[in-house]
Amino acid sequence: MNRKIIIAGAGTGSVFQLTPEVKNLIDDADIIFSDKRFNALIPEYKRVIDIKNYSELENFTGKILILVSGDPGIFSLMSVIKKRYPDED
């Protein structure tokens, strides 16, 4: 299975505060799991799945971006995802 899970912070959700690195991750992602409040940051042609359905990660391959608010390592899904997918980088 060829899957790469990336968790990135969208900050406050403002397009003006999004870092260039996160913009590139959005552009490169095959599938994006995100809260609907971040939809304005994501091009319409991208496949977006509601973050509430993150358990569906196992059904996908490719570059999967999980877009969270704030710092992705603190108060986010990082620990949950790492426990569920320990072999992912």
C-alpha positions as a Python dict, from the first residue, in 0.01 Angstrom:
ca = {
    (1, 'M'): (0, 0, 0),
    (2, 'N'): (149, 331, -106),
    (3, 'R'): (18, 594, 133),
    (4, 'K'): (173, 904, 283),
    (5, 'I'): (-18, 1081, 559),
    (6, 'I'): (75, 1444, 622),
    (7, 'I'): (-73, 1651, 904),
    (8, 'A'): (-44, 2026, 852),
    (9, 'G'): (-165, 2329, 1043),
    (10, 'A'): (-394, 2575, 871),
    (11, 'G'): (-350, 2831, 1147),
    (12, 'T'): (-659, 3044, 1189),
    (13, 'G'): (-797, 2940, 852),
    (14, 'S'): (-722, 3270, 683),
    (15, 'V'): (-580, 3241, 333),
    (16, 'F'): (-355, 3536, 420),
    (17, 'Q'): (-196, 3351, 711),
    (18, 'L'): (-142, 3018, 535),
    (19, 'T'): (227, 2940, 494),
    (20, 'P'): (372, 2871, 148),
    (21, 'E'): (466, 2522, 267),
    (22, 'V'): (106, 2438, 357),
    (23, 'K'): (-16, 2586, 28),
    (24, 'N'): (221, 2348, -153),
    (25, 'L'): (99, 2053, 55),
    (26, 'I'): (-260, 2136, -41),
    (27, 'D'): (-164, 2155, -409),
    (28, 'D'): (27, 1824, -394),
    (29, 'A'): (-230, 1624, -195),
    (30, 'D'): (-441, 1356, -361),
    (31, 'I'): (-702, 1368, -85),
    (32, 'I'): (-756, 1625, 191),
    (33, 'F'): (-927, 1560, 523),
    (34, 'S'): (-1036, 1894, 661),
    (35, 'D'): (-1293, 2077, 865),
    (36, 'K'): (-1541, 2264, 644),
    (37, 'R'): (-1419, 2597, 786),
    (38, 'F'): (-1100, 2547, 580),
    (39, 'N'): (-1280, 2488, 249),
    (40, 'A'): (-1191, 2838, 129),
    (41, 'L'): (-823, 2738, 145),
    (42, 'I'): (-869, 2435, -81),
    (43, 'P'): (-917, 2451, -459),
    (44, 'E'): (-1258, 2322, -571),
    (45, 'Y'): (-1105, 2047, -787),
    (46, 'K'): (-947, 1876, -484),
    (47, 'R'): (-1116, 1581, -317),
    (48, 'V'): (-1205, 1689, 36),
    (49, 'I'): (-1341, 1464, 310),
    (50, 'D'): (-1479, 1596, 637),
    (51, 'I'): (-1221, 1558, 914),
    (52, 'K'): (-1487, 1389, 1129),
    (53, 'N'): (-1449, 1090, 896),
    (54, 'Y'): (-1074, 1051, 953),
    (55, 'S'): (-1127, 679, 1019),
    (56, 'E'): (-1173, 645, 642),
    (57, 'L'): (-799, 709, 596),
    (58, 'E'): (-740, 336, 562),
    (59, 'N'): (-949, 333, 242),
    (60, 'F'): (-711, 562, 53),
    (61, 'T'): (-364, 558, -93),
    (62, 'G'): (-146, 837, -224),
    (63, 'K'): (-66, 1168, -58),
    (64, 'I'): (-324, 1230, 212),
    (65, 'L'): (-326, 1569, 380),
    (66, 'I'): (-498, 1619, 714),
    (67, 'L'): (-552, 1989, 757),
    (68, 'V'): (-597, 2092, 1121),
    (69, 'S'): (-618, 2423, 1302),
    (70, 'G'): (-322, 2569, 1485),
    (71, 'D'): (-9, 2369, 1557),
    (72, 'P'): (-55, 2011, 1430),
    (73, 'G'): (163, 1865, 1706),
    (74, 'I'): (-31, 2022, 1992),
    (75, 'F'): (-404, 1978, 2056),
    (76, 'S'): (-473, 1811, 1723),
    (77, 'L'): (-530, 1470, 1571),
    (78, 'M'): (-155, 1399, 1556),
    (79, 'S'): (-150, 1160, 1853),
    (80, 'V'): (-467, 983, 1740),
    (81, 'I'): (-336, 932, 1385),
    (82, 'K'): (9, 816, 1505),
    (83, 'K'): (-154, 555, 1731),
    (84, 'R'): (-384, 432, 1457),
    (85, 'Y'): (-115, 423, 1185),
    (86, 'P'): (214, 360, 1372),
    (87, 'D'): (402, 243, 1063),
    (88, 'E'): (332, 560, 864),
    (89, 'D'): (604, 823, 839),
}
